[in-house]
């Protein structure tokens, strides 16, 4: 049985982490999988249970902090230290394919080409908050991959705008597990809101907190549960959130599984400022809950506004509060949206389709 090496930047269980695990479940049916992580974490146990072999090799992850003169010097030093080890691993293992999960591991793409291995890069990013020059720099290593998977049309546009050739890119929407037997929504809403995702400016956690406060000022006794934790280095953001949050906001921290929190909610919020795809929007739809999301990137591809959910302008707490209030005021309409969203998500975002699409890319490559 031939082998596939998969490199991933995080041992956590957020969106891209869950998707790479689903990729492993597809690939391991026909290949041995060697999975390279920078450290052990919640993802490690799942990988072992699936039958993957794990290698721990800390490698540079491209963060915004490295896009500075000092950061580039650090990146150069780290590259000189680890790149030979990466190439040596690939030459020893001699995989059929190197699958690089996310564009934040550019060194693995370089190592694959230098080792003479076929490289597939799975892009989960669609950076819009950086300059066109930086976007092009981020896409430059991806151009070395033999083929690229984009998780949305928004991601595709970002890649091709950075110089990646269109014929080398296949759009594969994420697949999300349908839990089945979802807890029915309440016949009368209690104003329970939930946001699942990292506590970060990108995810719009602060927008949700402000919207909840506005609704309370309007006499709507809503509550908001934030399910997620910060990236290291974002302690300042969590501190600001907690200072701004009232008693109506609960910080639940990282949770796995998240199904109980979706089941307890009346409305699922996804107020991201940027979102290449947005697994949580699909999870909320599959849970049979009305979803209010920002009209950005992949979220606008998942939700049809007014048909399967509600889209609002990003970074607009008033618009978010207005949308929530309208759903709570017309709950029968909200339940219609939830039902249509659930049916649509079950049709478009199945794991079976995702597994098949990923294996189709690997076979073509």
BALOBA-1460 file (C-alpha; in Angstrom, 3 decimals):
// residues 365
<rec num="1" residu="x" x="0.000" y="0.000" z="0.000"/>
<rec num="2" residu="x" x="1.482" y="3.357" z="-1.008"/>
<rec num="3" residu="x" x="1.867" y="6.193" z="1.476"/>
<rec num="4" residu="x" x="0.630" y="9.769" z="1.683"/>
<rec num="5" residu="x" x="2.332" y="12.295" z="3.957"/>
<rec num="6" residu="x" x="0.013" y="14.968" z="5.362"/>
<rec num="7" residu="x" x="1.437" y="18.107" z="7.000"/>
<rec num="8" residu="x" x="-0.786" y="20.284" z="9.165"/>
<rec num="9" residu="x" x="0.037" y="23.343" z="11.325"/>
<rec num="10" residu="x" x="-2.116" y="22.690" z="14.401"/>
<rec num="11" residu="x" x="-3.057" y="19.862" z="16.784"/>
<rec num="12" residu="x" x="-6.351" y="21.561" z="17.715"/>
<rec num="13" residu="x" x="-9.929" y="20.778" z="16.681"/>
<rec num="14" residu="x" x="-11.163" y="23.915" z="14.962"/>
<rec num="15" residu="x" x="-12.393" y="24.210" z="11.360"/>
<rec num="16" residu="x" x="-9.320" y="23.356" z="9.274"/>
<rec num="17" residu="x" x="-8.240" y="20.773" z="11.870"/>
<rec num="18" residu="x" x="-11.539" y="18.948" z="11.559"/>
<rec num="19" residu="x" x="-11.351" y="19.063" z="7.775"/>
<rec num="20" residu="x" x="-7.855" y="17.605" z="7.598"/>
<rec num="21" residu="x" x="-9.065" y="14.785" z="9.844"/>
<rec num="22" residu="x" x="-11.851" y="14.108" z="7.366"/>
<rec num="23" residu="x" x="-9.243" y="14.079" z="4.605"/>
<rec num="24" residu="x" x="-7.317" y="11.457" z="6.582"/>
<rec num="25" residu="x" x="-10.459" y="9.313" z="6.884"/>
<rec num="26" residu="x" x="-10.812" y="9.408" z="3.097"/>
<rec num="27" residu="x" x="-7.156" y="8.789" z="2.226"/>
<rec num="28" residu="x" x="-6.548" y="6.035" z="4.764"/>
<rec num="29" residu="x" x="-9.021" y="3.760" z="3.008"/>
<rec num="30" residu="x" x="-6.484" y="3.205" z="0.216"/>
<rec num="31" residu="x" x="-3.156" y="4.540" z="1.531"/>
<rec num="32" residu="x" x="-0.989" y="4.501" z="4.617"/>
<rec num="33" residu="x" x="-0.939" y="7.962" z="6.180"/>
<rec num="34" residu="x" x="2.031" y="9.608" z="7.867"/>
<rec num="35" residu="x" x="0.755" y="12.759" z="9.573"/>
<rec num="36" residu="x" x="3.220" y="15.501" z="10.534"/>
<rec num="37" residu="x" x="2.271" y="17.872" z="13.362"/>
<rec num="38" residu="x" x="4.236" y="20.549" z="15.251"/>
<rec num="39" residu="x" x="3.066" y="19.175" z="18.630"/>
<rec num="40" residu="x" x="0.589" y="16.788" z="20.197"/>
<rec num="41" residu="x" x="-2.925" y="18.003" z="20.978"/>
<rec num="42" residu="x" x="-6.613" y="17.037" z="20.773"/>
<rec num="43" residu="x" x="-6.243" y="16.113" z="17.097"/>
<rec num="44" residu="x" x="-3.549" y="13.519" z="17.824"/>
<rec num="45" residu="x" x="-5.847" y="11.005" z="19.504"/>
<rec num="46" residu="x" x="-8.329" y="11.112" z="16.658"/>
<rec num="47" residu="x" x="-5.568" y="10.540" z="14.125"/>
<rec num="48" residu="x" x="-4.263" y="7.505" z="15.989"/>
<rec num="49" residu="x" x="-7.752" y="6.055" z="16.291"/>
<rec num="50" residu="x" x="-8.156" y="6.456" z="12.525"/>
<rec num="51" residu="x" x="-4.933" y="4.514" z="11.937"/>
<rec num="52" residu="x" x="-2.543" y="7.319" z="10.994"/>
<rec num="53" residu="x" x="1.100" y="7.311" z="12.034"/>
<rec num="54" residu="x" x="2.123" y="10.599" z="13.670"/>
<rec num="55" residu="x" x="5.470" y="12.377" z="13.466"/>
<rec num="56" residu="x" x="6.129" y="15.481" z="15.541"/>
<rec num="57" residu="x" x="8.270" y="18.008" z="13.691"/>
<rec num="58" residu="x" x="7.963" y="21.682" z="14.674"/>
<rec num="59" residu="x" x="8.024" y="23.742" z="11.481"/>
<rec num="60" residu="x" x="7.468" y="27.461" z="10.853"/>
<rec num="61" residu="x" x="3.820" y="28.457" z="10.489"/>
<rec num="62" residu="x" x="3.268" y="31.583" z="8.448"/>
<rec num="63" residu="x" x="1.670" y="34.161" z="10.721"/>
<rec num="64" residu="x" x="1.233" y="37.889" z="10.238"/>
<rec num="65" residu="x" x="3.899" y="38.449" z="12.894"/>
<rec num="66" residu="x" x="6.467" y="37.009" z="10.470"/>
<rec num="67" residu="x" x="5.579" y="39.541" z="7.747"/>
<rec num="68" residu="x" x="7.991" y="42.134" z="9.158"/>
<rec num="69" residu="x" x="11.760" y="42.631" z="8.836"/>
<rec num="70" residu="x" x="12.405" y="40.995" z="12.185"/>
<rec num="71" residu="x" x="9.899" y="38.248" z="11.453"/>
<rec num="72" residu="x" x="11.499" y="37.479" z="8.092"/>
<rec num="73" residu="x" x="14.891" y="37.110" z="9.766"/>
<rec num="74" residu="x" x="13.328" y="34.666" z="12.233"/>
<rec num="75" residu="x" x="11.691" y="32.773" z="9.378"/>
<rec num="76" residu="x" x="15.019" y="32.556" z="7.540"/>
<rec num="77" residu="x" x="16.753" y="31.127" z="10.593"/>
<rec num="78" residu="x" x="13.992" y="28.588" z="11.201"/>
<rec num="79" residu="x" x="14.009" y="27.584" z="7.532"/>
<rec num="80" residu="x" x="17.738" y="26.867" z="7.547"/>
<rec num="81" residu="x" x="17.315" y="24.767" z="10.678"/>
<rec num="82" residu="x" x="14.338" y="22.603" z="9.659"/>
<rec num="83" residu="x" x="14.160" y="22.421" z="5.845"/>
<rec num="84" residu="x" x="16.889" y="19.759" z="5.523"/>
<rec num="85" residu="x" x="15.038" y="17.567" z="8.045"/>
<rec num="86" residu="x" x="11.790" y="17.919" z="6.095"/>
<rec num="87" residu="x" x="13.457" y="16.933" z="2.825"/>
<rec num="88" residu="x" x="15.206" y="13.997" z="4.512"/>
<rec num="89" residu="x" x="11.900" y="12.714" z="5.897"/>
<rec num="90" residu="x" x="10.232" y="12.828" z="2.488"/>
<rec num="91" residu="x" x="13.172" y="11.109" z="0.762"/>
<rec num="92" residu="x" x="13.171" y="8.378" z="3.388"/>
<rec num="93" residu="x" x="9.405" y="7.785" z="3.296"/>
<rec num="94" residu="x" x="9.038" y="8.318" z="-0.498"/>
<rec num="95" residu="x" x="5.298" y="9.081" z="-0.401"/>
<rec num="96" residu="x" x="3.049" y="8.960" z="-3.431"/>
<rec num="97" residu="x" x="1.771" y="12.441" z="-2.517"/>
<rec num="98" residu="x" x="2.545" y="15.162" z="-0.003"/>
<rec num="99" residu="x" x="-0.727" y="16.782" z="1.129"/>
<rec num="100" residu="x" x="-0.065" y="20.198" z="2.704"/>
<rec num="101" residu="x" x="-3.061" y="21.333" z="4.735"/>
<rec num="102" residu="x" x="-3.416" y="25.163" z="4.616"/>
<rec num="103" residu="x" x="-1.139" y="27.697" z="2.927"/>
<rec num="104" residu="x" x="0.449" y="28.574" z="6.283"/>
<rec num="105" residu="x" x="3.022" y="25.773" z="5.806"/>
<rec num="106" residu="x" x="4.871" y="27.030" z="2.717"/>
<rec num="107" residu="x" x="8.100" y="25.244" z="3.670"/>
<rec num="108" residu="x" x="6.426" y="21.867" z="3.235"/>
<rec num="109" residu="x" x="5.521" y="22.766" z="-0.347"/>
<rec num="110" residu="x" x="9.140" y="23.756" z="-0.995"/>
<rec num="111" residu="x" x="10.426" y="20.609" z="0.717"/>
<rec num="112" residu="x" x="8.130" y="18.448" z="-1.388"/>
<rec num="113" residu="x" x="9.371" y="19.942" z="-4.636"/>
<rec num="114" residu="x" x="13.020" y="19.656" z="-3.579"/>
<rec num="115" residu="x" x="12.440" y="16.011" z="-2.585"/>
<rec num="116" residu="x" x="10.802" y="15.238" z="-5.916"/>
<rec num="117" residu="x" x="7.361" y="14.488" z="-4.431"/>
<rec num="118" residu="x" x="3.983" y="15.362" z="-5.931"/>
<rec num="119" residu="x" x="2.457" y="18.148" z="-3.804"/>
<rec num="120" residu="x" x="-1.211" y="18.963" z="-3.187"/>
<rec num="121" residu="x" x="-1.930" y="22.081" z="-1.109"/>
<rec num="122" residu="x" x="-5.362" y="22.434" z="0.527"/>
<rec num="123" residu="x" x="-6.050" y="26.146" z="0.971"/>
<rec num="124" residu="x" x="-8.439" y="27.227" z="3.732"/>
<rec num="125" residu="x" x="-7.526" y="30.912" z="3.585"/>
<rec num="126" residu="x" x="-8.850" y="33.945" z="1.703"/>
<rec num="127" residu="x" x="-6.958" y="36.877" z="3.195"/>
<rec num="128" residu="x" x="-8.554" y="40.233" z="2.380"/>
<rec num="129" residu="x" x="-7.305" y="42.361" z="5.285"/>
<rec num="130" residu="x" x="-3.738" y="42.512" z="3.926"/>
<rec num="131" residu="x" x="-2.323" y="44.448" z="0.988"/>
<rec num="132" residu="x" x="-2.375" y="43.018" z="-2.556"/>
<rec num="133" residu="x" x="1.418" y="42.678" z="-2.355"/>
<rec num="134" residu="x" x="1.222" y="40.590" z="0.812"/>
<rec num="135" residu="x" x="-1.577" y="38.459" z="-0.691"/>
<rec num="136" residu="x" x="0.652" y="37.779" z="-3.667"/>
<rec num="137" residu="x" x="3.582" y="36.895" z="-1.396"/>
<rec num="138" residu="x" x="1.344" y="34.480" z="0.550"/>
<rec num="139" residu="x" x="0.283" y="32.793" z="-2.683"/>
<rec num="140" residu="x" x="3.800" y="32.528" z="-4.133"/>
<rec num="141" residu="x" x="4.741" y="29.211" z="-2.422"/>
<rec num="142" residu="x" x="1.321" y="27.779" z="-3.337"/>
<rec num="143" residu="x" x="2.229" y="28.268" z="-7.002"/>
<rec num="144" residu="x" x="4.841" y="25.528" z="-6.527"/>
<rec num="145" residu="x" x="2.197" y="22.912" z="-5.697"/>
<rec num="146" residu="x" x="1.210" y="20.524" z="-8.458"/>
<rec num="147" residu="x" x="-2.442" y="20.997" z="-7.544"/>
<rec num="148" residu="x" x="-4.406" y="23.135" z="-5.091"/>
<rec num="149" residu="x" x="-7.706" y="22.531" z="-3.332"/>
<rec num="150" residu="x" x="-9.696" y="25.686" z="-2.476"/>
<rec num="151" residu="x" x="-12.473" y="25.399" z="0.094"/>
<rec num="152" residu="x" x="-14.670" y="28.056" z="-1.577"/>
<rec num="153" residu="x" x="-14.984" y="30.290" z="-4.613"/>
<rec num="154" residu="x" x="-13.758" y="33.152" z="-2.404"/>
<rec num="155" residu="x" x="-10.620" y="31.166" z="-1.644"/>
<rec num="156" residu="x" x="-10.210" y="30.432" z="-5.356"/>
<rec num="157" residu="x" x="-10.399" y="34.133" z="-6.229"/>
<rec num="158" residu="x" x="-7.746" y="34.951" z="-3.634"/>
<rec num="159" residu="x" x="-5.422" y="32.260" z="-4.986"/>
<rec num="160" residu="x" x="-5.783" y="33.211" z="-8.635"/>
<rec num="161" residu="x" x="-5.433" y="36.874" z="-7.687"/>
<rec num="162" residu="x" x="-2.098" y="35.914" z="-6.166"/>
<rec num="163" residu="x" x="-0.897" y="34.270" z="-9.335"/>
<rec num="164" residu="x" x="-1.950" y="30.638" z="-8.883"/>
<rec num="165" residu="x" x="-3.030" y="29.202" z="-12.231"/>
<rec num="166" residu="x" x="-6.782" y="28.506" z="-12.410"/>
<rec num="167" residu="x" x="-6.361" y="25.127" z="-14.071"/>
<rec num="168" residu="x" x="-4.374" y="23.903" z="-11.078"/>
<rec num="169" residu="x" x="-7.163" y="24.641" z="-8.576"/>
<rec num="170" residu="x" x="-10.201" y="22.547" z="-7.670"/>
<rec num="171" residu="x" x="-12.919" y="23.970" z="-5.423"/>
<rec num="172" residu="x" x="-14.005" y="21.422" z="-2.802"/>
<rec num="173" residu="x" x="-16.525" y="22.680" z="-0.272"/>
<rec num="174" residu="x" x="-16.031" y="21.355" z="3.237"/>
<rec num="175" residu="x" x="-18.080" y="18.409" z="4.392"/>
<rec num="176" residu="x" x="-19.762" y="18.535" z="7.785"/>
<rec num="177" residu="x" x="-21.073" y="15.596" z="9.784"/>
<rec num="178" residu="x" x="-24.839" y="15.505" z="10.083"/>
<rec num="179" residu="x" x="-25.519" y="14.467" z="13.690"/>
<rec num="180" residu="x" x="-29.013" y="13.265" z="12.772"/>
<rec num="181" residu="x" x="-31.838" y="13.392" z="15.263"/>
<rec num="182" residu="x" x="-31.173" y="17.051" z="16.025"/>
<rec num="183" residu="x" x="-33.001" y="18.451" z="19.051"/>
<rec num="184" residu="x" x="-36.026" y="20.337" z="17.681"/>
<rec num="185" residu="x" x="-35.951" y="24.105" z="18.190"/>
<rec num="186" residu="x" x="-38.125" y="25.589" z="20.900"/>
<rec num="187" residu="x" x="-41.697" y="26.425" z="19.985"/>
<rec num="188" residu="x" x="-41.221" y="29.719" z="21.797"/>
<rec num="189" residu="x" x="-37.712" y="31.237" z="21.718"/>
<rec num="190" residu="x" x="-35.916" y="32.189" z="24.912"/>
<rec num="191" residu="x" x="-33.392" y="34.472" z="23.213"/>
<rec num="192" residu="x" x="-30.449" y="32.088" z="23.561"/>
<rec num="193" residu="x" x="-27.662" y="32.976" z="21.123"/>
<rec num="194" residu="x" x="-24.466" y="31.023" z="20.496"/>
<rec num="195" residu="x" x="-21.253" y="31.794" z="18.626"/>
<rec num="196" residu="x" x="-18.799" y="28.929" z="18.112"/>
<rec num="197" residu="x" x="-15.254" y="29.792" z="17.051"/>
<rec num="198" residu="x" x="-11.982" y="31.168" z="18.251"/>
<rec num="199" residu="x" x="-12.175" y="34.367" z="20.257"/>
<rec num="200" residu="x" x="-10.658" y="36.683" z="17.676"/>
<rec num="201" residu="x" x="-11.362" y="39.869" z="15.728"/>
<rec num="202" residu="x" x="-11.653" y="37.759" z="12.568"/>
<rec num="203" residu="x" x="-14.559" y="35.770" z="14.011"/>
<rec num="204" residu="x" x="-16.397" y="38.904" z="15.135"/>
<rec num="205" residu="x" x="-16.788" y="37.850" z="18.758"/>
<rec num="206" residu="x" x="-16.786" y="41.524" z="19.745"/>
<rec num="207" residu="x" x="-19.559" y="42.286" z="17.235"/>
<rec num="208" residu="x" x="-21.742" y="39.607" z="18.818"/>
<rec num="209" residu="x" x="-21.095" y="40.978" z="22.304"/>
<rec num="210" residu="x" x="-22.104" y="44.483" z="21.195"/>
<rec num="211" residu="x" x="-25.227" y="43.158" z="19.453"/>
<rec num="212" residu="x" x="-26.288" y="41.279" z="22.584"/>
<rec num="213" residu="x" x="-25.863" y="44.446" z="24.628"/>
<rec num="214" residu="x" x="-27.986" y="46.409" z="22.138"/>
<rec num="215" residu="x" x="-30.758" y="43.834" z="22.312"/>
<rec num="216" residu="x" x="-30.761" y="43.976" z="26.101"/>
<rec num="217" residu="x" x="-31.059" y="47.767" z="25.887"/>
<rec num="218" residu="x" x="-34.098" y="47.270" z="23.635"/>
<rec num="219" residu="x" x="-35.735" y="45.071" z="26.242"/>
<rec num="220" residu="x" x="-34.891" y="41.715" z="24.622"/>
<rec num="221" residu="x" x="-33.643" y="39.421" z="27.419"/>
<rec num="222" residu="x" x="-31.146" y="37.575" z="25.230"/>
<rec num="223" residu="x" x="-28.154" y="35.572" z="26.406"/>
<rec num="224" residu="x" x="-24.981" y="34.911" z="24.416"/>
<rec num="225" residu="x" x="-22.634" y="31.948" z="24.806"/>
<rec num="226" residu="x" x="-19.167" y="32.203" z="23.260"/>
<rec num="227" residu="x" x="-17.739" y="28.731" z="22.630"/>
<rec num="228" residu="x" x="-14.037" y="28.922" z="21.830"/>
<rec num="229" residu="x" x="-10.638" y="30.051" z="23.040"/>
<rec num="230" residu="x" x="-7.950" y="32.435" z="21.807"/>
<rec num="231" residu="x" x="-4.801" y="31.905" z="19.790"/>
<rec num="232" residu="x" x="-1.729" y="32.462" z="21.988"/>
<rec num="233" residu="x" x="-0.913" y="36.151" z="21.753"/>
<rec num="234" residu="x" x="-4.557" y="37.256" z="21.657"/>
<rec num="235" residu="x" x="-4.984" y="37.533" z="25.409"/>
<rec num="236" residu="x" x="-5.542" y="41.257" z="24.908"/>
<rec num="237" residu="x" x="-8.616" y="40.531" z="22.805"/>
<rec num="238" residu="x" x="-10.192" y="38.214" z="25.354"/>
<rec num="239" residu="x" x="-9.507" y="40.782" z="28.082"/>
<rec num="240" residu="x" x="-11.327" y="43.425" z="26.033"/>
<rec num="241" residu="x" x="-14.237" y="41.089" z="25.371"/>
<rec num="242" residu="x" x="-14.664" y="40.291" z="29.037"/>
<rec num="243" residu="x" x="-14.534" y="43.971" z="29.935"/>
<rec num="244" residu="x" x="-17.246" y="44.785" z="27.385"/>
<rec num="245" residu="x" x="-19.463" y="41.768" z="28.148"/>
<rec num="246" residu="x" x="-22.343" y="41.964" z="30.577"/>
<rec num="247" residu="x" x="-23.887" y="39.248" z="32.686"/>
<rec num="248" residu="x" x="-25.762" y="38.005" z="29.614"/>
<rec num="249" residu="x" x="-22.506" y="36.705" z="28.037"/>
<rec num="250" residu="x" x="-21.044" y="33.319" z="28.990"/>
<rec num="251" residu="x" x="-17.478" y="32.356" z="28.063"/>
<rec num="252" residu="x" x="-17.605" y="28.575" z="27.639"/>
<rec num="253" residu="x" x="-14.031" y="28.129" z="26.366"/>
<rec num="254" residu="x" x="-13.038" y="25.446" z="23.884"/>
<rec num="255" residu="x" x="-15.568" y="22.612" z="23.749"/>
<rec num="256" residu="x" x="-15.722" y="19.317" z="21.911"/>
<rec num="257" residu="x" x="-18.333" y="18.327" z="20.957"/>
<rec num="258" residu="x" x="-20.221" y="21.539" z="20.245"/>
<rec num="259" residu="x" x="-23.557" y="19.834" z="19.502"/>
<rec num="260" residu="x" x="-24.969" y="20.426" z="23.018"/>
<rec num="261" residu="x" x="-24.380" y="24.172" z="22.659"/>
<rec num="262" residu="x" x="-26.093" y="24.281" z="19.272"/>
<rec num="263" residu="x" x="-28.994" y="22.254" z="20.661"/>
<rec num="264" residu="x" x="-29.417" y="24.715" z="23.528"/>
<rec num="265" residu="x" x="-29.408" y="27.746" z="21.227"/>
<rec num="266" residu="x" x="-32.331" y="29.487" z="19.577"/>
<rec num="267" residu="x" x="-30.144" y="31.272" z="16.999"/>
<rec num="268" residu="x" x="-26.594" y="30.548" z="15.800"/>
<rec num="269" residu="x" x="-24.392" y="33.574" z="15.043"/>
<rec num="270" residu="x" x="-21.464" y="33.656" z="12.612"/>
<rec num="271" residu="x" x="-20.505" y="37.368" z="12.507"/>
<rec num="272" residu="x" x="-17.048" y="36.868" z="10.979"/>
<rec num="273" residu="x" x="-15.205" y="39.735" z="9.313"/>
<rec num="274" residu="x" x="-13.441" y="37.215" z="7.063"/>
<rec num="275" residu="x" x="-14.469" y="33.594" z="6.521"/>
<rec num="276" residu="x" x="-13.140" y="31.537" z="3.587"/>
<rec num="277" residu="x" x="-15.784" y="28.892" z="4.301"/>
<rec num="278" residu="x" x="-17.493" y="28.698" z="7.707"/>
<rec num="279" residu="x" x="-18.117" y="25.208" z="9.086"/>
<rec num="280" residu="x" x="-20.089" y="26.558" z="12.021"/>
<rec num="281" residu="x" x="-22.710" y="28.040" z="9.715"/>
<rec num="282" residu="x" x="-23.283" y="24.582" z="8.234"/>
<rec num="283" residu="x" x="-23.284" y="22.980" z="11.691"/>
<rec num="284" residu="x" x="-25.923" y="25.466" z="12.834"/>
<rec num="285" residu="x" x="-28.051" y="24.695" z="9.775"/>
<rec num="286" residu="x" x="-27.719" y="20.938" z="10.316"/>
<rec num="287" residu="x" x="-28.767" y="21.457" z="13.938"/>
<rec num="288" residu="x" x="-32.025" y="22.965" z="12.643"/>
<rec num="289" residu="x" x="-31.327" y="26.436" z="13.996"/>
<rec num="290" residu="x" x="-31.759" y="29.743" z="12.166"/>
<rec num="291" residu="x" x="-28.325" y="31.125" z="11.330"/>
<rec num="292" residu="x" x="-27.391" y="34.797" z="11.151"/>
<rec num="293" residu="x" x="-24.029" y="35.304" z="9.442"/>
<rec num="294" residu="x" x="-21.952" y="38.044" z="7.879"/>
<rec num="295" residu="x" x="-22.296" y="38.507" z="4.146"/>
<rec num="296" residu="x" x="-18.655" y="37.748" z="3.438"/>
<rec num="297" residu="x" x="-16.690" y="35.258" z="1.352"/>
<rec num="298" residu="x" x="-17.635" y="31.620" z="1.989"/>
<rec num="299" residu="x" x="-20.554" y="32.464" z="4.274"/>
<rec num="300" residu="x" x="-22.307" y="34.128" z="1.348"/>
<rec num="301" residu="x" x="-21.772" y="30.889" z="-0.613"/>
<rec num="302" residu="x" x="-23.256" y="28.731" z="2.149"/>
<rec num="303" residu="x" x="-26.353" y="30.791" z="3.015"/>
<rec num="304" residu="x" x="-28.963" y="32.133" z="0.623"/>
<rec num="305" residu="x" x="-30.170" y="35.276" z="2.354"/>
<rec num="306" residu="x" x="-33.826" y="35.097" z="3.343"/>
<rec num="307" residu="x" x="-34.135" y="31.503" z="2.129"/>
<rec num="308" residu="x" x="-31.777" y="29.326" z="4.201"/>
<rec num="309" residu="x" x="-30.593" y="31.887" z="6.740"/>
<rec num="310" residu="x" x="-29.928" y="35.578" z="7.206"/>
<rec num="311" residu="x" x="-26.902" y="37.545" z="6.000"/>
<rec num="312" residu="x" x="-25.923" y="40.914" z="7.447"/>
<rec num="313" residu="x" x="-23.090" y="43.371" z="6.710"/>
<rec num="314" residu="x" x="-19.860" y="42.465" z="8.529"/>
<rec num="315" residu="x" x="-18.649" y="44.462" z="11.527"/>
<rec num="316" residu="x" x="-22.126" y="45.926" z="12.068"/>
<rec num="317" residu="x" x="-23.512" y="45.219" z="15.526"/>
<rec num="318" residu="x" x="-26.718" y="47.159" z="14.830"/>
<rec num="319" residu="x" x="-27.499" y="45.121" z="11.700"/>
<rec num="320" residu="x" x="-26.744" y="41.911" z="13.601"/>
<rec num="321" residu="x" x="-29.021" y="42.941" z="16.474"/>
<rec num="322" residu="x" x="-31.786" y="43.939" z="14.032"/>
<rec num="323" residu="x" x="-31.610" y="40.534" z="12.287"/>
<rec num="324" residu="x" x="-31.755" y="38.648" z="15.585"/>
<rec num="325" residu="x" x="-34.670" y="40.763" z="16.797"/>
<rec num="326" residu="x" x="-36.594" y="40.190" z="13.563"/>
<rec num="327" residu="x" x="-36.213" y="36.407" z="13.925"/>
<rec num="328" residu="x" x="-37.295" y="36.442" z="17.570"/>
<rec num="329" residu="x" x="-40.303" y="38.616" z="16.682"/>
<rec num="330" residu="x" x="-41.428" y="36.289" z="13.873"/>
<rec num="331" residu="x" x="-40.494" y="32.862" z="15.190"/>
<rec num="332" residu="x" x="-42.606" y="30.872" z="12.690"/>
<rec num="333" residu="x" x="-40.631" y="32.536" z="9.891"/>
<rec num="334" residu="x" x="-37.380" y="31.805" z="11.723"/>
<rec num="335" residu="x" x="-38.318" y="28.121" z="11.932"/>
<rec num="336" residu="x" x="-39.081" y="28.078" z="8.198"/>
<rec num="337" residu="x" x="-35.590" y="29.406" z="7.499"/>
<rec num="338" residu="x" x="-34.089" y="26.845" z="9.864"/>
<rec num="339" residu="x" x="-35.891" y="23.987" z="8.147"/>
<rec num="340" residu="x" x="-34.864" y="25.129" z="4.676"/>
<rec num="341" residu="x" x="-31.283" y="25.609" z="5.852"/>
<rec num="342" residu="x" x="-31.148" y="22.147" z="7.351"/>
<rec num="343" residu="x" x="-32.398" y="20.542" z="4.151"/>
<rec num="344" residu="x" x="-29.954" y="22.539" z="2.019"/>
<rec num="345" residu="x" x="-26.966" y="21.711" z="4.244"/>
<rec num="346" residu="x" x="-27.814" y="18.005" z="4.183"/>
<rec num="347" residu="x" x="-27.817" y="18.098" z="0.390"/>
<rec num="348" residu="x" x="-24.729" y="20.223" z="-0.301"/>
<rec num="349" residu="x" x="-22.203" y="19.624" z="2.466"/>
<rec num="350" residu="x" x="-22.097" y="15.879" z="3.096"/>
<rec num="351" residu="x" x="-18.964" y="14.105" z="4.255"/>
<rec num="352" residu="x" x="-19.490" y="11.439" z="1.594"/>
<rec num="353" residu="x" x="-19.220" y="14.084" z="-1.128"/>
<rec num="354" residu="x" x="-16.183" y="15.667" z="0.555"/>
<rec num="355" residu="x" x="-14.324" y="12.354" z="0.877"/>
<rec num="356" residu="x" x="-15.052" y="11.533" z="-2.759"/>
<rec num="357" residu="x" x="-13.896" y="14.953" z="-3.988"/>
<rec num="358" residu="x" x="-10.635" y="14.818" z="-2.029"/>
<rec num="359" residu="x" x="-9.795" y="11.359" z="-3.342"/>
<rec num="360" residu="x" x="-10.680" y="12.542" z="-6.841"/>
<rec num="361" residu="x" x="-8.057" y="15.308" z="-6.569"/>
<rec num="362" residu="x" x="-5.413" y="12.892" z="-5.283"/>
<rec num="363" residu="x" x="-6.112" y="10.412" z="-8.072"/>
<rec num="364" residu="x" x="-5.816" y="13.136" z="-10.715"/>
<rec num="365" residu="x" x="-2.628" y="14.450" z="-9.158"/>
